[in-house]
Amino acid sequence: MKLLHSGKVRDVYSDGDDIILVASDRVSVYDVILPTPIPDKGKILTQLSLWWFDRLADLLPHHIISATDVPAEFAGRAVRCKKLEMVPVECVARGYLTGSGLTDYRAKGAVSGVALPPGLVDGSALPEPIFTPSTKAPMGSHDEPMTYDEVVDKVGAQVAADLRGITLAIYRRGAAIAAERGVIIADTKIELGYAADGALTLGDEVLTPDSSRFWPADEWEPGRAQNSYDKQIVRDWAVSTGWDKTAPGPEIPDEIVERTHARYAELYERITGDPWRS
């Protein structure tokens, strides 16, 4: 195998005509990789993605070829995939207002050019899910919001419509399944690309704690930061240190590592109904 790319979380290898996608235990916040890993994180992301890919397969094809035909040292954290020509847009859907979307709303009353009603607060449910794309910035840089018209200019009207439709369909499907399990999916980011046959295909990971915000439904309370089943624990801790969000990031203390691992494992169990086994 040949290492093609080492990203914030995943390492990508070429193996003949296929790709081996390996999820590490690295954690990144504000586009910076922190020096402390979260145990089991890569395996949880991989296994949860596989669970979701199965439940989204009727919406569009996905890139998975095999979850078992991978090198033994990567077992449980790697998948064999089709090579895709990735779309040059980060596809994001939001059903609730928080994070960078809240920052944009407070400044402009809109997110990625989508006007929203006045009076919304952190954690507010939106009238309906919205497509809020962003640029794909190189590692170490920050993605920037894009309006829908900017997506049209970049990829054309039909592709832009496909990206929006697919992103919102995946969000709605995921949010409905999670709601049955007492979990809110506030927002999610997906990766789309074209397979060799020209089919628009779901790639990378999907509906995991690294690509989505998950909140316990029984604790949801608009007007404050929500408790999360994702790496928000790490984000909040990192901000509290006074770190300026530039590399290198600070070492994560053991308590934060343990709490983050526990939240990832708890989410896996809540969503899938199966106990997490390391």
C-alpha positions as a Markdown table, in Angstrom:
| # | Residue | x | y | z |
|---|---|---|---|---|
| 1 | Met | 0.0 | 0.0 | 0.0 |
| 2 | Lys | 1.0 | 3.6 | -0.6 |
| 3 | Leu | 0.2 | 6.4 | 1.8 |
| 4 | Leu | -1.6 | 9.1 | -0.2 |
| 5 | His | -2.7 | 11.5 | 2.5 |
| 6 | Ser | -2.7 | 11.9 | 6.2 |
| 7 | Gly | -5.5 | 14.1 | 7.3 |
| 8 | Lys | -6.8 | 15.5 | 10.6 |
| 9 | Val | -8.3 | 12.1 | 11.6 |
| 10 | Arg | -7.9 | 9.7 | 8.7 |
| 11 | Asp | -5.0 | 8.2 | 6.7 |
| 12 | Val | -5.7 | 7.3 | 3.1 |
| 13 | Tyr | -3.7 | 4.5 | 1.4 |
| 14 | Ser | -3.8 | 3.3 | -2.2 |
| 15 | Asp | -4.1 | -0.5 | -2.6 |
| 16 | Gly | -4.4 | -1.3 | -6.3 |
| 17 | Asp | -7.6 | 0.2 | -7.7 |
| 18 | Asp | -9.0 | 0.7 | -4.1 |
| 19 | Ile | -8.5 | 3.0 | -1.2 |
| 20 | Ile | -7.9 | 1.9 | 2.4 |
| 21 | Leu | -9.3 | 4.6 | 4.7 |
| 22 | Val | -8.0 | 4.3 | 8.2 |
| 23 | Ala | -9.6 | 6.2 | 11.1 |
| 24 | Ser | -7.0 | 7.2 | 13.8 |
| 25 | Asp | -7.5 | 8.1 | 17.4 |
| 26 | Arg | -6.4 | 11.7 | 16.6 |
| 27 | Val | -8.8 | 14.5 | 17.6 |
| 28 | Ser | -8.9 | 17.9 | 15.9 |
| 29 | Val | -10.7 | 21.1 | 17.0 |
| 30 | Tyr | -10.8 | 24.4 | 15.1 |
| 31 | Asp | -8.9 | 22.6 | 12.3 |
| 32 | Val | -5.9 | 21.8 | 14.5 |
| 33 | Ile | -4.9 | 18.3 | 15.5 |
| 34 | Leu | -4.3 | 18.1 | 19.2 |
| 35 | Pro | -1.3 | 16.0 | 20.4 |
| 36 | Thr | -3.4 | 13.6 | 22.7 |
| 37 | Pro | -5.3 | 10.7 | 21.1 |
| 38 | Ile | -8.8 | 9.5 | 22.3 |
| 39 | Pro | -8.6 | 5.7 | 22.8 |
| 40 | Asp | -11.0 | 3.7 | 20.5 |
| 41 | Lys | -12.1 | 6.8 | 18.7 |
| 42 | Gly | -11.1 | 5.5 | 15.3 |
| 43 | Lys | -12.9 | 2.2 | 15.8 |
| 44 | Ile | -16.0 | 3.9 | 17.1 |
| 45 | Leu | -16.1 | 6.3 | 14.1 |
| 46 | Thr | -15.6 | 3.4 | 11.6 |
| 47 | Gln | -18.2 | 1.1 | 13.2 |
| 48 | Leu | -20.8 | 3.8 | 13.6 |
| 49 | Ser | -20.3 | 4.9 | 10.0 |
| 50 | Leu | -20.8 | 1.4 | 8.7 |
| 51 | Trp | -24.0 | 1.2 | 10.7 |
| 52 | Trp | -25.3 | 4.4 | 9.1 |
| 53 | Phe | -24.1 | 3.5 | 5.6 |
| 54 | Asp | -26.4 | 0.5 | 5.7 |
| 55 | Arg | -29.3 | 2.6 | 6.7 |
| 56 | Leu | -28.7 | 5.3 | 4.0 |
| 57 | Ala | -28.0 | 2.9 | 1.1 |
| 58 | Asp | -31.4 | 3.5 | -0.6 |
| 59 | Leu | -30.7 | 7.3 | -0.8 |
| 60 | Leu | -27.5 | 7.0 | -2.8 |
| 61 | Pro | -24.5 | 4.7 | -3.3 |
| 62 | His | -21.7 | 4.7 | -0.8 |
| 63 | His | -18.0 | 4.1 | -1.2 |
| 64 | Ile | -17.6 | 1.0 | 1.0 |
| 65 | Ile | -16.3 | -2.2 | -0.7 |
| 66 | Ser | -15.4 | -4.2 | 2.5 |
| 67 | Ala | -14.9 | -3.6 | 6.2 |
| 68 | Thr | -12.9 | -6.8 | 6.6 |
| 69 | Asp | -10.6 | -7.0 | 3.6 |
| 70 | Val | -8.1 | -4.6 | 5.2 |
| 71 | Pro | -4.6 | -5.1 | 6.7 |
| 72 | Ala | -4.7 | -6.8 | 10.1 |
| 73 | Glu | -3.1 | -3.9 | 11.9 |
| 74 | Phe | -6.0 | -1.7 | 10.9 |
| 75 | Ala | -8.8 | -4.2 | 11.8 |
| 76 | Gly | -11.9 | -2.5 | 13.2 |
| 77 | Arg | -10.7 | 1.0 | 12.2 |
| 78 | Ala | -10.3 | 0.7 | 8.4 |
| 79 | Val | -12.5 | 0.2 | 5.4 |
| 80 | Arg | -11.7 | -0.7 | 1.7 |
| 81 | Cys | -13.3 | 1.9 | -0.5 |
| 82 | Lys | -13.9 | 2.9 | -4.1 |
| 83 | Lys | -11.8 | 5.8 | -5.4 |
| 84 | Leu | -13.9 | 8.9 | -5.8 |
| 85 | Glu | -13.4 | 12.2 | -7.4 |
| 86 | Met | -14.5 | 14.4 | -4.5 |
| 87 | Val | -16.8 | 17.3 | -4.9 |
| 88 | Pro | -15.0 | 20.6 | -4.0 |
| 89 | Val | -17.7 | 21.7 | -1.5 |
| 90 | Glu | -18.2 | 20.8 | 2.2 |
| 91 | Cys | -21.9 | 19.7 | 2.4 |
| 92 | Val | -23.5 | 20.7 | 5.7 |
| 93 | Ala | -27.0 | 20.4 | 6.9 |
| 94 | Arg | -28.3 | 22.1 | 10.0 |
| 95 | Gly | -31.6 | 21.5 | 11.9 |
| 96 | Tyr | -30.6 | 23.5 | 15.0 |
| 97 | Leu | -28.7 | 26.7 | 15.5 |
| 98 | Thr | -25.3 | 26.5 | 17.2 |
| 99 | Gly | -21.5 | 26.7 | 16.5 |
| 100 | Ser | -20.4 | 28.7 | 13.6 |
| 101 | Gly | -24.0 | 28.9 | 12.3 |
| 102 | Leu | -25.0 | 30.8 | 15.5 |
| 103 | Thr | -22.0 | 33.1 | 15.0 |
| 104 | Asp | -23.1 | 33.9 | 11.4 |
| 105 | Tyr | -26.7 | 34.3 | 12.5 |
| 106 | Arg | -25.8 | 36.8 | 15.2 |
| 107 | Ala | -23.8 | 38.8 | 12.7 |
| 108 | Lys | -26.1 | 38.6 | 9.6 |
| 109 | Gly | -29.4 | 37.1 | 10.6 |
| 110 | Ala | -28.6 | 34.3 | 8.1 |
| 111 | Val | -26.4 | 31.2 | 7.7 |
| 112 | Ser | -24.6 | 30.7 | 4.4 |
| 113 | Gly | -27.0 | 33.2 | 2.9 |
| 114 | Val | -30.2 | 31.5 | 4.3 |
| 115 | Ala | -32.2 | 34.0 | 6.1 |
| 116 | Leu | -33.6 | 32.9 | 9.5 |
| 117 | Pro | -36.3 | 34.2 | 11.7 |
| 118 | Pro | -35.3 | 36.8 | 14.4 |
| 119 | Gly | -35.0 | 35.8 | 18.1 |
| 120 | Leu | -33.2 | 32.5 | 17.7 |
| 121 | Val | -30.8 | 31.5 | 20.4 |
| 122 | Asp | -28.1 | 28.9 | 20.9 |
| 123 | Gly | -29.7 | 25.5 | 20.4 |
| 124 | Ser | -32.9 | 26.8 | 18.7 |
| 125 | Ala | -34.6 | 24.3 | 16.4 |
| 126 | Leu | -34.8 | 25.8 | 12.9 |
| 127 | Pro | -38.1 | 26.0 | 11.1 |
| 128 | Glu | -36.8 | 23.4 | 8.7 |
| 129 | Pro | -33.3 | 21.9 | 8.0 |
| 130 | Ile | -31.1 | 24.1 | 5.9 |
| 131 | Phe | -28.2 | 23.4 | 3.6 |
| 132 | Thr | -25.2 | 25.5 | 4.7 |
| 133 | Pro | -22.2 | 24.6 | 2.5 |
| 134 | Ser | -18.6 | 25.7 | 3.0 |
| 135 | Thr | -15.3 | 25.7 | 1.2 |
| 136 | Lys | -12.9 | 22.9 | 1.5 |
| 137 | Ala | -9.9 | 24.5 | 3.1 |
| 138 | Pro | -6.4 | 22.8 | 3.2 |
| 139 | Met | -5.4 | 21.4 | 6.6 |
| 140 | Gly | -4.5 | 24.1 | 9.0 |
| 141 | Ser | -6.8 | 26.6 | 7.4 |
| 142 | His | -10.5 | 27.3 | 8.2 |
| 143 | Asp | -13.5 | 26.4 | 6.0 |
| 144 | Glu | -15.4 | 29.5 | 5.0 |
| 145 | Pro | -19.2 | 29.6 | 4.5 |
| 146 | Met | -20.6 | 29.5 | 1.0 |
| 147 | Thr | -24.0 | 30.7 | -0.2 |
| 148 | Tyr | -26.0 | 28.4 | -2.5 |
| 149 | Asp | -25.4 | 30.7 | -5.4 |
| 150 | Glu | -21.6 | 30.4 | -4.8 |
| 151 | Val | -22.0 | 26.6 | -4.9 |
| 152 | Val | -23.9 | 26.9 | -8.2 |
| 153 | Asp | -21.0 | 29.1 | -9.6 |
| 154 | Lys | -18.5 | 26.4 | -8.5 |
| 155 | Val | -20.1 | 23.2 | -9.6 |
| 156 | Gly | -23.1 | 24.2 | -11.8 |
| 157 | Ala | -26.9 | 24.4 | -11.1 |
| 158 | Gln | -27.7 | 20.7 | -11.4 |
| 159 | Val | -24.8 | 19.4 | -9.2 |
| 160 | Ala | -25.6 | 22.1 | -6.6 |
| 161 | Ala | -29.2 | 21.0 | -6.5 |
| 162 | Asp | -28.1 | 17.4 | -6.1 |
| 163 | Leu | -25.7 | 18.3 | -3.3 |
| 164 | Arg | -28.4 | 20.2 | -1.4 |
| 165 | Gly | -31.0 | 17.5 | -1.9 |
| 166 | Ile | -28.8 | 14.6 | -0.9 |
| 167 | Thr | -27.4 | 16.4 | 2.1 |
| 168 | Leu | -30.8 | 17.3 | 3.4 |
| 169 | Ala | -32.2 | 13.8 | 2.8 |
| 170 | Ile | -29.3 | 12.2 | 4.7 |
| 171 | Tyr | -29.8 | 14.7 | 7.6 |
| 172 | Arg | -33.5 | 14.1 | 7.7 |
| 173 | Arg | -33.1 | 10.3 | 7.7 |
| 174 | Gly | -30.4 | 10.4 | 10.3 |
| 175 | Ala | -32.3 | 12.8 | 12.5 |
| 176 | Ala | -35.4 | 10.7 | 12.4 |
| 177 | Ile | -33.6 | 7.5 | 13.4 |
| 178 | Ala | -31.7 | 9.3 | 16.1 |
| 179 | Ala | -34.9 | 10.9 | 17.5 |
| 180 | Glu | -36.3 | 7.4 | 18.0 |
| 181 | Arg | -33.3 | 6.7 | 20.3 |
| 182 | Gly | -33.6 | 9.9 | 22.3 |
| 183 | Val | -30.9 | 11.8 | 20.4 |
| 184 | Ile | -31.0 | 15.1 | 18.5 |
| 185 | Ile | -28.7 | 15.5 | 15.5 |
| 186 | Ala | -28.1 | 19.3 | 15.5 |
| 187 | Asp | -26.1 | 19.3 | 12.3 |
| 188 | Thr | -24.0 | 17.1 | 10.1 |
| 189 | Lys | -21.3 | 17.3 | 7.4 |
| 190 | Ile | -21.0 | 14.8 | 4.6 |
| 191 | Glu | -18.5 | 14.1 | 1.8 |
| 192 | Leu | -19.7 | 13.4 | -1.7 |
| 193 | Gly | -17.8 | 12.4 | -4.8 |
| 194 | Tyr | -18.1 | 10.7 | -8.2 |
| 195 | Ala | -17.4 | 7.0 | -8.6 |
| 196 | Ala | -15.8 | 5.6 | -11.8 |
| 197 | Asp | -19.3 | 5.1 | -13.3 |
| 198 | Gly | -20.2 | 8.7 | -12.7 |
| 199 | Ala | -22.6 | 8.1 | -9.8 |
| 200 | Leu | -22.6 | 10.7 | -7.1 |
| 201 | Thr | -21.5 | 8.7 | -4.1 |
| 202 | Leu | -21.4 | 9.1 | -0.3 |
| 203 | Gly | -17.8 | 8.9 | 0.9 |
| 204 | Asp | -15.6 | 9.3 | 4.0 |
| 205 | Glu | -17.6 | 8.9 | 7.2 |
| 206 | Val | -21.2 | 9.7 | 7.9 |
| 207 | Leu | -23.2 | 10.8 | 11.0 |
| 208 | Thr | -20.4 | 10.2 | 13.5 |
| 209 | Pro | -19.3 | 12.4 | 16.5 |
| 210 | Asp | -16.6 | 13.9 | 14.3 |
| 211 | Ser | -18.9 | 15.0 | 11.5 |
| 212 | Ser | -22.1 | 15.8 | 13.5 |
| 213 | Arg | -23.3 | 17.3 | 16.7 |
| 214 | Phe | -25.4 | 14.9 | 18.8 |
| 215 | Trp | -27.4 | 16.1 | 21.9 |
| 216 | Pro | -29.4 | 14.1 | 24.4 |
| 217 | Ala | -33.0 | 15.0 | 23.6 |
| 218 | Asp | -34.2 | 15.0 | 27.2 |
| 219 | Glu | -31.5 | 17.6 | 28.1 |
| 220 | Trp | -32.2 | 20.0 | 25.2 |
| 221 | Glu | -32.7 | 23.5 | 26.4 |
| 222 | Pro | -32.4 | 26.4 | 23.9 |
| 223 | Gly | -30.5 | 29.4 | 25.1 |
| 224 | Arg | -27.4 | 27.7 | 26.4 |
| 225 | Ala | -24.7 | 25.4 | 25.1 |
| 226 | Gln | -26.0 | 21.8 | 24.9 |
| 227 | Asn | -24.5 | 18.7 | 26.4 |
| 228 | Ser | -23.0 | 16.7 | 23.5 |
| 229 | Tyr | -22.2 | 13.2 | 22.5 |
| 230 | Asp | -19.3 | 14.4 | 20.4 |
| 231 | Lys | -16.0 | 16.2 | 20.7 |
| 232 | Gln | -17.7 | 19.4 | 22.0 |
| 233 | Ile | -16.2 | 18.4 | 25.4 |
| 234 | Val | -12.7 | 18.9 | 23.8 |
| 235 | Arg | -13.7 | 22.1 | 22.1 |
| 236 | Asp | -15.1 | 23.6 | 25.3 |
| 237 | Trp | -12.0 | 22.5 | 27.3 |
| 238 | Ala | -9.6 | 23.9 | 24.6 |
| 239 | Val | -11.4 | 27.3 | 24.6 |
| 240 | Ser | -11.2 | 27.4 | 28.4 |
| 241 | Thr | -7.4 | 27.1 | 28.3 |
| 242 | Gly | -7.0 | 30.4 | 26.5 |
| 243 | Trp | -5.5 | 28.7 | 23.5 |
| 244 | Asp | -5.5 | 30.9 | 20.4 |
| 245 | Lys | -6.8 | 28.1 | 18.1 |
| 246 | Thr | -3.5 | 27.9 | 16.1 |
| 247 | Ala | -1.1 | 25.0 | 15.9 |
| 248 | Pro | 0.3 | 23.5 | 18.0 |
| 249 | Gly | -2.6 | 22.6 | 20.2 |
| 250 | Pro | -2.4 | 21.9 | 23.9 |
| 251 | Glu | -2.1 | 18.4 | 25.5 |
| 252 | Ile | -5.5 | 17.1 | 26.6 |
| 253 | Pro | -5.7 | 16.1 | 30.3 |
| 254 | Asp | -6.7 | 12.6 | 31.2 |
| 255 | Glu | -10.1 | 13.6 | 32.6 |
| 256 | Ile | -11.1 | 15.2 | 29.3 |
| 257 | Val | -9.8 | 12.1 | 27.4 |
| 258 | Glu | -11.8 | 9.8 | 29.6 |
| 259 | Arg | -15.0 | 11.8 | 29.4 |
| 260 | Thr | -14.7 | 12.1 | 25.6 |
| 261 | His | -14.1 | 8.4 | 25.2 |
| 262 | Ala | -17.1 | 7.7 | 27.4 |
| 263 | Arg | -19.4 | 10.0 | 25.3 |
| 264 | Tyr | -18.3 | 8.5 | 22.0 |
| 265 | Ala | -19.0 | 5.0 | 23.4 |
| 266 | Glu | -22.3 | 6.0 | 24.8 |
| 267 | Leu | -23.5 | 7.5 | 21.6 |
| 268 | Tyr | -22.5 | 4.4 | 19.7 |
| 269 | Glu | -24.6 | 2.3 | 22.1 |
| 270 | Arg | -27.6 | 4.8 | 22.0 |
| 271 | Ile | -27.7 | 4.8 | 18.2 |
| 272 | Thr | -27.0 | 1.2 | 17.4 |
| 273 | Gly | -28.5 | -0.5 | 20.4 |
| 274 | Asp | -25.3 | -2.6 | 20.8 |
| 275 | Pro | -22.8 | -2.4 | 23.6 |
| 276 | Trp | -19.4 | -0.9 | 22.7 |
| 277 | Arg | -16.6 | -3.4 | 23.0 |
| 278 | Ser | -13.0 | -2.2 | 22.5 |
